[in-house]
């Protein structure tokens, strides 16, 4: 099984590292910056394609790991080869190539429209923790993607984190939440650490405690299955320190600001499409 990755940035490379864990796959890269593609290929024992069209010609799964602003040009470039592959050559499992796009806002319908053919397309939205195999990757296959291909893709992506399948209509909301969410969490960790420093802790200690606190709290939500509100109430004793801090967050509209951040990212994802 050949996996081609058009683009060799952090996210594309992270997903290819996950794919390598799945085993029995060959991986190849292409990129405008050939040096980046060479580094990515060397790290995985992969190959370099001479062009995007060659990547499509050789790939059974072709990842479009490029920014939404340049996806149009890439699709127009590869369209002839996509049409040729769909009408003729199939992969070792008897199916033609499958395109995998991670561009925010670009619907399956729009991608197929630019290609000029009802190609098998899977939209995915990964996030940056995929770099350490702890990501969230949400996928939405088009009707042209066979069940077998979708299942293999789940296995390929699972090396980078949690994989979930969802209707495409939710993908922009996923972008706003789990796609952009790590940046919001990093801001919170930084703010927690700054609060610790303000209270007298050394910077390195404050940052380490803040990060571990967020990691542990997230694990509590996942492992106990309890609502975050219940877990919050377990910490907030009457008249205690925690409820004083919670009141300060509420005075600063913490929850409203967080909700607004997700909504703003969601709206921007739709604009990019």
Backbone as numpy.savetxt, mean C-alpha at the origin, in Angstrom:
# Nx Ny Nz CAx CAy CAz Cx Cy Cz
6.68 -18.35 -12.79 5.83 -17.16 -12.79 6.72 -15.92 -12.79
6.56 -15.06 -13.78 7.35 -13.84 -13.86 6.53 -12.66 -13.36
7.10 -11.92 -12.44 6.49 -10.71 -11.94 7.33 -9.52 -12.41
6.70 -8.64 -13.16 7.37 -7.44 -13.65 6.91 -6.25 -12.82
7.85 -5.39 -12.48 7.52 -4.20 -11.70 7.99 -2.96 -12.46
7.03 -2.20 -12.95 7.33 -0.94 -13.63 7.40 0.14 -12.56
8.62 0.56 -12.26 8.87 1.47 -11.15 9.57 0.71 -10.04
10.60 1.34 -9.46 11.37 0.64 -8.43 11.56 1.53 -7.20
10.51 2.27 -6.87 10.53 3.07 -5.65 10.35 2.21 -4.42
10.17 2.86 -3.28 10.07 2.12 -2.02 8.93 1.12 -2.01
7.75 1.56 -2.47 6.59 0.68 -2.38 6.70 -0.50 -3.34
7.07 -0.22 -4.58 7.22 -1.31 -5.54 8.24 -2.33 -5.08
9.38 -1.84 -4.59 10.42 -2.74 -4.12 9.96 -3.54 -2.90
9.23 -2.88 -2.00 8.72 -3.57 -0.81 7.80 -4.72 -1.20
6.91 -4.48 -2.15 5.98 -5.54 -2.58 6.72 -6.66 -3.30
7.77 -6.32 -4.04 8.55 -7.36 -4.70 9.31 -8.22 -3.69
9.76 -7.59 -2.60 10.40 -8.37 -1.54 9.40 -9.34 -0.92
8.16 -8.89 -0.76 7.12 -9.78 -0.27 6.84 -10.91 -1.24
6.85 -10.58 -2.54 6.62 -11.59 -3.56 7.72 -12.65 -3.54
8.95 -12.20 -3.30 10.07 -13.14 -3.27 9.89 -14.16 -2.15
9.25 -13.75 -1.06 9.01 -14.67 0.05 8.02 -15.76 -0.34
7.17 -15.45 -1.33 6.17 -16.43 -1.76 6.82 -17.61 -2.46
8.01 -17.40 -3.03 8.74 -18.47 -3.69 8.23 -18.76 -5.09
9.04 -19.44 -5.87 8.70 -19.89 -7.23 8.30 -18.75 -8.14
8.96 -17.59 -7.98 8.69 -16.46 -8.86 10.01 -15.86 -9.33
9.97 -15.33 -10.53 11.08 -14.52 -11.04 10.62 -13.08 -11.05
11.51 -12.15 -10.75 11.15 -10.75 -10.61 12.04 -9.89 -11.49
11.42 -8.92 -12.15 12.18 -7.99 -12.98 11.68 -6.57 -12.80
12.57 -5.61 -13.02 12.24 -4.20 -12.82 12.53 -3.38 -14.07
11.81 -2.31 -14.19 12.14 -1.27 -15.16 11.84 0.07 -14.51
12.63 1.08 -14.86 12.47 2.39 -14.23 13.14 3.43 -15.11
12.59 4.67 -15.10 13.25 5.76 -15.82 14.65 5.98 -15.27
14.80 5.82 -13.97 16.12 5.92 -13.34 16.70 4.51 -13.25
17.50 4.16 -14.24 17.98 2.79 -14.36 18.76 2.35 -13.13
19.44 3.31 -12.49 20.21 2.97 -11.30 19.34 2.42 -10.19
18.16 3.01 -10.01 17.24 2.52 -8.98 16.77 1.11 -9.29
16.48 0.86 -10.57 16.05 -0.48 -10.97 17.16 -1.50 -10.74
18.39 -1.10 -11.01 19.52 -2.02 -10.82 19.70 -2.37 -9.34
19.55 -1.38 -8.48 19.68 -1.64 -7.05 18.58 -2.58 -6.57
17.35 -2.31 -7.00 16.23 -3.15 -6.59 16.40 -4.58 -7.10
16.80 -4.71 -8.36 16.98 -6.05 -8.93 18.10 -6.81 -8.23
19.18 -6.10 -7.93 20.31 -6.76 -7.27 19.94 -7.26 -5.88
19.07 -6.51 -5.19 18.69 -6.90 -3.83 17.85 -8.17 -3.81
17.23 -8.49 -4.95 16.34 -9.65 -5.01 16.81 -10.73 -5.99
17.97 -10.51 -6.56 18.43 -11.45 -7.58 17.56 -11.43 -8.81
17.00 -10.26 -9.12 16.09 -10.12 -10.26 16.80 -9.64 -11.50
16.00 -9.30 -12.48 16.54 -8.86 -13.77 16.07 -7.46 -14.09
16.67 -6.88 -15.13 16.31 -5.54 -15.59 15.68 -5.67 -16.98
14.55 -5.03 -17.17 13.93 -4.98 -18.50 14.41 -3.72 -19.22
14.54 -3.84 -20.53 15.02 -2.72 -21.32 13.99 -1.62 -21.47
12.70 -1.98 -21.31 11.63 -1.00 -21.49 10.38 -1.47 -20.74
9.43 -0.57 -20.61 8.15 -0.94 -20.00 7.42 -1.97 -20.84
7.53 -1.84 -22.15 6.87 -2.79 -23.04 7.45 -4.20 -22.88
8.76 -4.27 -22.69 9.37 -5.58 -22.47 8.89 -6.17 -21.15
8.72 -5.32 -20.13 8.22 -5.79 -18.85 6.83 -6.40 -19.01
5.99 -5.78 -19.83 4.65 -6.30 -20.09 4.72 -7.59 -20.91
5.61 -7.63 -21.86 5.75 -8.81 -22.71 6.15 -10.03 -21.90
6.99 -9.84 -20.90 7.53 -10.98 -20.14 6.72 -11.32 -18.90
5.97 -10.37 -18.37 5.36 -10.56 -17.06 4.03 -11.30 -17.08
3.83 -12.14 -16.08 2.52 -12.75 -15.84 1.69 -11.82 -14.95
2.36 -11.22 -13.96 1.78 -10.13 -13.18 2.65 -8.91 -13.43
2.03 -7.81 -13.83 2.77 -6.58 -14.12 2.32 -5.51 -13.13
3.19 -5.16 -12.20 2.88 -4.14 -11.20 3.18 -2.75 -11.78
2.19 -1.88 -11.70 2.36 -0.50 -12.13 2.66 0.33 -10.89
3.93 0.35 -10.52 4.35 1.00 -9.27 4.86 2.40 -9.55
4.01 3.21 -10.19 4.38 4.57 -10.56 3.39 5.55 -9.95
3.77 6.80 -9.87 2.90 7.83 -9.31 1.71 8.07 -10.24
0.57 8.45 -9.67 -0.62 8.66 -10.50 -0.43 9.71 -11.59
0.47 10.67 -11.34 0.68 11.73 -12.32 1.37 11.24 -13.59
2.06 10.11 -13.53 2.77 9.59 -14.71 2.14 8.32 -15.24
1.09 7.83 -14.59 0.49 6.57 -15.01 -0.08 6.65 -16.42
-0.64 7.79 -16.78 -1.21 7.95 -18.12 -0.16 7.65 -19.19
1.02 8.24 -19.05 2.08 8.02 -20.04 2.51 6.56 -20.10
2.60 5.92 -18.94 3.00 4.51 -18.90 1.95 3.64 -19.58
0.68 3.90 -19.30 -0.39 3.10 -19.91 -0.42 3.26 -21.43
-0.25 4.48 -21.89 -0.25 4.71 -23.34 0.93 3.99 -23.99
2.06 3.94 -23.29 3.24 3.27 -23.83 3.05 1.76 -23.93
2.44 1.17 -22.91 2.35 -0.30 -22.86 1.07 -0.84 -23.52
0.15 0.04 -23.89 -1.15 -0.41 -24.42 -1.01 -1.41 -25.58
-0.16 -1.14 -26.60 -0.06 -2.11 -27.70 0.37 -3.50 -27.24
1.32 -3.55 -26.30 1.80 -4.85 -25.84 0.75 -5.54 -24.96
0.00 -4.77 -24.18 -1.07 -5.35 -23.39 -2.10 -6.01 -24.30
-2.49 -5.32 -25.35 -3.47 -5.87 -26.30 -2.92 -7.14 -26.95
-1.64 -7.13 -27.28 -1.03 -8.31 -27.91 -1.03 -9.50 -26.95
-0.71 -9.24 -25.69 -0.68 -10.33 -24.70 -2.07 -10.90 -24.45
-3.06 -10.03 -24.38 -4.42 -10.49 -24.08 -4.99 -11.31 -25.23
-4.65 -10.93 -26.44 -5.19 -11.63 -27.60 -4.42 -12.90 -27.95
-3.26 -13.06 -27.33 -2.45 -14.21 -27.73 -1.85 -14.97 -26.57
-0.61 -14.64 -26.23 0.19 -15.42 -25.29 -0.41 -15.43 -23.88
-0.38 -16.60 -23.25 -0.84 -16.74 -21.87 0.33 -17.17 -20.99
0.11 -17.10 -19.70 1.14 -17.48 -18.76 1.14 -18.97 -18.51
2.00 -19.44 -17.60 2.10 -20.88 -17.32 0.83 -21.48 -16.73
-0.04 -20.62 -16.19 -1.30 -21.13 -15.64 -2.44 -21.07 -16.64
-2.12 -20.67 -17.89 -3.13 -20.65 -18.93 -3.90 -19.35 -19.05
-3.53 -18.33 -18.25 -4.21 -17.04 -18.29 -3.28 -15.97 -18.85
-3.84 -14.93 -19.47 -2.99 -13.82 -19.93 -2.50 -12.99 -18.75
-1.70 -11.99 -19.06 -1.13 -11.17 -17.98 -2.20 -10.51 -17.12
-1.81 -10.15 -15.89 -2.67 -9.40 -14.97 -1.93 -8.14 -14.57
-2.58 -6.99 -14.75 -1.99 -5.72 -14.36 -2.38 -5.40 -12.92
-1.43 -4.89 -12.15 -1.68 -4.55 -10.75 -1.29 -3.09 -10.54
-2.28 -2.25 -10.32 -2.03 -0.81 -10.17 -2.18 -0.37 -8.73
-1.26 0.48 -8.27 -1.35 1.03 -6.91 -1.49 2.55 -6.94
-1.90 3.09 -8.08 -2.03 4.55 -8.21 -3.31 5.04 -7.56
-3.23 5.92 -6.56 -4.45 6.43 -5.92 -5.36 7.13 -6.94
-6.66 6.87 -6.80 -7.64 7.58 -7.60 -7.89 7.01 -8.99
-6.99 6.18 -9.49 -7.15 5.64 -10.85 -8.03 4.40 -10.80
-9.26 4.54 -11.27 -10.20 3.42 -11.26 -9.81 2.38 -12.31
-10.32 1.17 -12.11 -10.12 0.11 -13.10 -10.68 0.54 -14.44
-11.85 1.14 -14.44 -12.48 1.58 -15.69 -11.60 2.58 -16.42
-11.01 3.51 -15.68 -10.16 4.52 -16.33 -8.90 3.88 -16.90
-8.30 2.96 -16.15 -7.10 2.27 -16.64 -7.41 1.51 -17.92
-8.52 0.76 -17.92 -8.91 0.01 -19.11 -9.24 0.95 -20.27
-9.80 2.10 -19.96 -10.13 3.07 -21.01 -8.90 3.60 -21.71
-7.85 3.90 -20.95 -6.60 4.37 -21.55 -5.94 3.26 -22.36
-6.00 2.04 -21.86 -5.41 0.91 -22.57 -6.19 0.56 -23.84
-7.49 0.89 -23.85 -8.33 0.58 -25.00 -8.72 -0.88 -25.07
-8.68 -1.58 -23.93 -9.04 -2.99 -23.91 -9.44 -3.36 -22.48
-10.34 -4.32 -22.35 -10.79 -4.78 -21.04 -9.74 -5.73 -20.45
-8.62 -5.18 -20.10 -7.54 -5.99 -19.55 -7.85 -6.42 -18.12
-7.32 -7.57 -17.68 -7.44 -7.96 -16.28 -6.62 -7.00 -15.40
-7.30 -6.27 -14.54 -6.64 -5.26 -13.71 -7.03 -5.47 -12.25
-6.04 -5.39 -11.39 -6.28 -5.40 -9.94 -5.78 -4.08 -9.38
-6.66 -3.35 -8.72 -6.23 -2.15 -8.00 -5.85 -2.56 -6.58
-4.73 -2.06 -6.12 -4.33 -2.31 -4.74 -3.98 -0.99 -4.06
-4.12 -0.95 -2.77 -3.66 0.18 -1.98 -2.84 -0.37 -0.82
-1.51 -0.33 -0.96 -0.63 -0.74 0.13 -0.26 0.48 0.98
0.40 0.25 2.09 0.94 1.38 2.84 2.41 1.12 3.20
3.08 2.14 3.71 4.54 2.06 3.86 5.03 0.99 4.84
4.27 0.59 5.87 4.78 -0.51 6.70 4.98 -1.82 5.92
4.53 -1.86 4.66 4.85 -3.01 3.81 6.36 -3.17 3.67
7.10 -2.08 3.88 8.55 -2.14 3.79 9.15 -3.08 4.83
8.44 -3.29 5.93 8.93 -4.20 6.98 7.96 -5.37 7.17
7.19 -5.67 6.12 6.26 -6.81 6.11 5.15 -6.68 7.14
4.77 -5.44 7.47 3.67 -5.20 8.41 2.65 -4.24 7.83
2.52 -4.28 6.51 1.62 -3.36 5.85 0.18 -3.82 5.84
-0.65 -2.94 5.33 -2.04 -3.26 4.98 -2.14 -3.09 3.48
-2.55 -4.15 2.78 -2.70 -4.10 1.33 -4.12 -4.51 1.00
-4.90 -3.57 0.48 -6.29 -3.85 0.12 -6.36 -3.96 -1.40
-7.03 -5.00 -1.91 -7.05 -5.24 -3.35 -8.49 -5.36 -3.86
-8.66 -4.92 -5.11 -9.96 -5.00 -5.78 -9.73 -5.44 -7.22
-10.03 -6.70 -7.56 -9.82 -7.19 -8.93 -10.98 -6.80 -9.85
-10.67 -6.64 -11.11 -11.72 -6.42 -12.10 -12.39 -7.76 -12.42
-13.51 -7.70 -13.13 -14.25 -8.91 -13.48 -13.43 -9.82 -14.39
-12.43 -9.26 -15.07 -11.63 -10.06 -16.02 -10.54 -10.88 -15.32
-10.34 -10.67 -14.05 -9.28 -11.39 -13.33 -9.83 -12.73 -12.83
-9.29 -13.86 -13.31 -9.78 -15.17 -12.84 -9.54 -15.35 -11.34
-10.40 -16.12 -10.71 -10.28 -16.35 -9.27 -8.90 -16.90 -8.92
-8.39 -17.82 -9.76 -7.09 -18.41 -9.48 -6.00 -17.35 -9.44
-6.06 -16.39 -10.39 -5.07 -15.33 -10.43 -5.17 -14.42 -9.20
-6.38 -14.12 -8.79 -6.58 -13.27 -7.61 -6.01 -13.96 -6.37
-6.24 -15.26 -6.25 -5.74 -16.01 -5.09 -4.22 -16.06 -5.06
-3.60 -16.23 -6.23 -2.15 -16.22 -6.30 -1.61 -14.84 -5.92
-2.29 -13.79 -6.36 -1.86 -12.44 -6.02 -1.93 -12.20 -4.52
-2.95 -12.72 -3.87 -3.04 -12.61 -2.41 -1.81 -13.24 -1.76
-1.41 -14.41 -2.26 -0.23 -15.08 -1.72 1.02 -14.25 -1.97
1.12 -13.67 -3.17 2.28 -12.85 -3.52 2.39 -11.65 -2.58
1.26 -11.00 -2.32 1.27 -9.78 -1.52 1.39 -10.04 -0.02
1.01 -11.24 0.41 0.96 -11.51 1.85 2.33 -11.44 2.52
3.39 -11.56 1.73 4.72 -11.41 2.31 5.01 -10.00 2.77
4.17 -9.03 2.34 4.36 -7.63 2.74 3.42 -7.20 3.85
2.49 -8.07 4.26 1.59 -7.70 5.34 0.21 -8.31 5.19
-0.75 -7.69 5.86 -2.14 -8.13 5.82 -2.75 -7.79 4.46
-3.36 -8.77 3.81 -4.02 -8.55 2.51 -5.52 -8.75 2.68
-6.30 -7.80 2.21 -7.75 -7.92 2.29 -8.33 -7.57 0.93
-9.43 -8.22 0.60 -10.11 -7.98 -0.67 -11.38 -7.17 -0.40
-11.59 -6.13 -1.20 -12.69 -5.20 -0.96 -13.23 -4.70 -2.29
-14.48 -4.30 -2.31 -15.07 -3.73 -3.51 -14.34 -2.44 -3.88
-14.15 -2.23 -5.17 -13.35 -1.09 -5.62 -13.90 0.25 -5.15
-15.19 0.36 -4.93 -15.77 1.65 -4.55 -15.22 2.17 -3.22
-14.58 1.29 -2.44 -14.03 1.70 -1.15 -12.55 2.08 -1.22
-11.91 1.91 -2.37 -10.46 2.06 -2.44 -9.98 3.47 -2.12
-10.72 4.49 -2.53 -10.29 5.86 -2.21 -10.35 6.11 -0.71
-11.37 5.56 -0.05 -11.46 5.68 1.41 -10.31 4.93 2.08
-9.95 3.77 1.54 -8.81 3.02 2.06 -7.54 3.85 1.93
-7.41 4.56 0.81 -6.25 5.43 0.61 -6.15 6.47 1.72
-7.29 7.07 2.07 -7.30 8.09 3.11 -6.99 7.53 4.49
-7.40 6.29 4.74 -7.22 5.70 6.07 -5.87 4.98 6.19
-5.75 3.80 5.60 -4.52 3.02 5.79 -3.39 3.46 4.87
-3.74 4.03 3.69 -2.69 4.49 2.79 -1.95 5.69 3.35
-2.69 6.71 3.78 -2.09 7.93 4.34 -1.92 7.84 5.85
-2.64 6.93 6.49 -2.67 6.85 7.94 -1.32 6.76 8.64
-0.33 6.01 8.10 0.95 5.96 8.80 1.55 7.34 9.06
1.39 8.27 8.13 1.92 9.62 8.34 1.24 10.29 9.53
-0.06 10.07 9.67 -0.78 10.66 10.80 -0.28 10.05 12.12
-0.03 8.74 12.10 0.46 8.07 13.31 1.87 8.56 13.66
2.71 8.77 12.63 4.06 9.28 12.89 4.00 10.65 13.56
3.07 11.49 13.10 2.89 12.79 13.73 2.51 12.64 15.20
1.61 11.68 15.47 1.17 11.45 16.85 2.34 10.96 17.71
3.13 10.02 17.18 4.29 9.52 17.93 5.26 10.66 18.23
5.51 11.50 17.22 6.41 12.63 17.41 5.86 13.58 18.48
4.54 13.82 18.44 3.92 14.71 19.42 3.98 14.11 20.82
3.74 12.79 20.93 3.87 12.13 22.23 5.28 12.30 22.79
6.26 12.07 21.92 7.65 12.20 22.35 7.96 13.64 22.77
7.48 14.60 21.99 7.69 16.01 22.36 7.08 16.32 23.72
5.91 15.74 23.99 5.30 15.92 25.30 6.16 15.35 26.41
6.77 14.21 26.13 7.68 13.61 27.11 8.89 14.49 27.36
9.44 15.04 26.28 10.59 15.94 26.41 10.20 17.19 27.19
9.03 17.71 26.90 8.54 18.89 27.61 8.40 18.61 29.11
8.11 17.35 29.42 7.95 16.96 30.82 9.26 16.54 31.47
10.38 16.59 30.71 11.68 16.35 31.30 12.41 15.10 30.87
11.79 14.28 30.00 12.46 13.04 29.57 13.54 13.33 28.53
14.62 12.55 28.50 15.59 12.66 27.41 14.91 12.32 26.08
15.34 12.97 25.00 14.70 12.81 23.69 14.67 11.35 23.24
15.79 10.64 23.34 15.81 9.27 22.84 14.88 8.36 23.63
14.83 8.57 24.95 13.93 7.78 25.77 12.47 8.08 25.43
12.15 9.36 25.29 10.77 9.76 25.00 10.29 9.18 23.68
11.14 9.20 22.66 10.75 8.67 21.35 10.55 7.16 21.41
11.45 6.47 22.08 11.32 5.02 22.20 10.06 4.61 22.95
9.78 5.31 24.06 8.59 5.00 24.84 7.32 5.31 24.04
7.34 6.41 23.29 6.16 6.81 22.51 5.85 5.77 21.43
6.90 5.35 20.71 6.69 4.38 19.63 6.20 3.05 20.18
6.78 2.59 21.27 6.36 1.31 21.85 4.96 1.40 22.42
4.60 2.56 22.95 3.25 2.75 23.47 2.21 2.63 22.37
2.48 3.24 21.22 1.56 3.15 20.09 1.50 1.72 19.57
2.66 1.07 19.48 2.70 -0.33 19.01 1.91 -1.24 19.95
2.11 -1.08 21.23 1.40 -1.91 22.20 -0.10 -1.66 22.21
-0.48 -0.39 22.12 -1.90 -0.05 22.12 -2.59 -0.62 20.89
-1.93 -0.54 19.72 -2.50 -1.12 18.51 -2.65 -2.62 18.64
-1.65 -3.28 19.23 -1.73 -4.73 19.42 -2.88 -5.09 20.35
-3.14 -4.26 21.35 -4.26 -4.52 22.26 -5.59 -4.50 21.51
-5.76 -3.55 20.59 -6.99 -3.48 19.80 -7.16 -4.75 18.97
-6.08 -5.17 18.30 -6.17 -6.32 17.41 -6.31 -7.63 18.17
-5.60 -7.77 19.26 -5.55 -9.06 19.93 -6.71 -9.29 20.91
-7.23 -8.22 21.50 -8.35 -8.39 22.43 -9.69 -8.36 21.73
-9.74 -7.69 20.57 -11.01 -7.54 19.87 -11.93 -6.53 20.53
-11.45 -5.83 21.54 -12.27 -4.85 22.23 -12.29 -3.52 21.47
-13.39 -2.79 21.62 -13.49 -1.46 21.01 -12.46 -0.54 21.66
-11.83 0.35 20.87 -10.85 1.28 21.45 -11.41 2.08 22.62
-12.71 2.40 22.58 -13.32 3.13 23.69 -13.28 2.34 24.99
-13.49 1.01 24.90 -13.42 0.16 26.08 -12.00 0.15 26.65
-11.02 0.02 25.75 -9.63 -0.02 26.19 -9.22 1.32 26.80
-9.73 2.41 26.24 -9.45 3.73 26.80 -10.00 3.82 28.22
-11.21 3.31 28.41 -11.84 3.39 29.73 -11.08 2.56 30.77
-10.36 1.52 30.31 -9.56 0.71 31.23 -8.40 1.50 31.83
-7.99 2.56 31.13 -6.83 3.36 31.55 -7.25 4.61 32.32
-8.47 5.08 32.09 -8.88 6.38 32.63 -9.59 6.23 33.97
-8.82 6.29 35.04 -9.38 6.24 36.40 -10.06 7.57 36.72
-11.10 7.54 37.54 -11.79 8.78 37.93 -10.83 9.78 38.59
-10.80 10.98 38.06 -9.96 12.04 38.63 -8.48 11.80 38.46
-8.09 10.86 37.57 -6.69 10.50 37.43 -5.94 11.29 36.37
-4.73 10.84 36.11 -3.85 11.53 35.16 -4.33 11.38 33.72
-4.78 10.16 33.38 -5.13 9.89 31.98 -6.35 10.68 31.54
-7.37 10.75 32.38 -8.57 11.49 31.99 -8.26 12.97 31.85
-7.28 13.47 32.61 -6.86 14.86 32.44 -6.24 15.06 31.06
-5.45 14.09 30.64 -4.85 14.18 29.31 -5.87 14.02 28.20
-6.83 13.10 28.39 -7.89 12.92 27.40 -8.69 14.20 27.25
-8.97 14.87 28.35 -9.71 16.13 28.29 -8.94 17.17 27.50
-7.61 17.19 27.66 -6.79 18.14 26.90 -6.86 17.84 25.40
-6.83 16.55 25.04 -6.96 16.19 23.63 -8.32 16.60 23.08
-9.36 16.38 23.85 -10.71 16.77 23.40 -10.81 18.28 23.24
-10.17 19.03 24.13 -10.18 20.49 24.00 -9.48 20.94 22.73
-8.52 20.14 22.26 -7.81 20.45 21.03 -8.45 19.83 19.80
-9.66 19.28 19.95 -10.40 18.68 18.83 -9.58 17.58 18.16
-8.93 16.76 18.99 -8.05 15.71 18.46 -8.77 14.75 17.53
-9.91 14.24 17.97 -10.64 13.27 17.14 -11.17 13.90 15.87
-11.70 15.11 15.98 -12.22 15.79 14.79 -11.10 16.06 13.79
-9.93 16.47 14.29 -8.80 16.74 13.41 -8.35 15.48 12.69
-8.34 14.35 13.41 -7.94 13.08 12.80 -8.94 12.65 11.73
-10.21 12.75 12.04 -11.23 12.42 11.05 -11.13 13.31 9.82
-10.87 14.59 10.04 -10.73 15.53 8.92 -9.52 15.19 8.07
-8.44 14.71 8.69 -7.24 14.33 7.95 -7.53 13.16 7.01
-8.23 12.16 7.52 -8.59 11.00 6.68 -9.50 11.45 5.53
-10.47 12.30 5.84 -11.38 12.77 4.79 -10.65 13.59 3.74
-9.70 14.43 4.17 -8.94 15.24 3.22 -8.12 14.36 2.28
-7.50 13.31 2.84 -6.72 12.38 2.02 -7.62 11.63 1.06
-8.81 11.24 1.52 -9.78 10.55 0.67 -10.19 11.45 -0.51
-10.49 12.70 -0.22 -10.89 13.62 -1.29 -9.76 13.85 -2.28
-8.54 13.93 -1.78 -7.40 14.13 -2.68 -7.19 12.90 -3.57
-7.43 11.72 -3.02 -7.32 10.51 -3.82 -8.29 10.54 -5.00
-9.50 11.00 -4.75 -10.49 11.10 -5.84 -10.06 12.14 -6.86
-9.47 13.25 -6.38 -9.00 14.28 -7.31 -7.89 13.77 -8.22
-7.01 12.93 -7.68 -5.91 12.40 -8.48 -6.40 11.53 -9.61
-7.62 11.00 -9.47 -8.18 10.17 -10.53 -8.84 10.98 -11.61
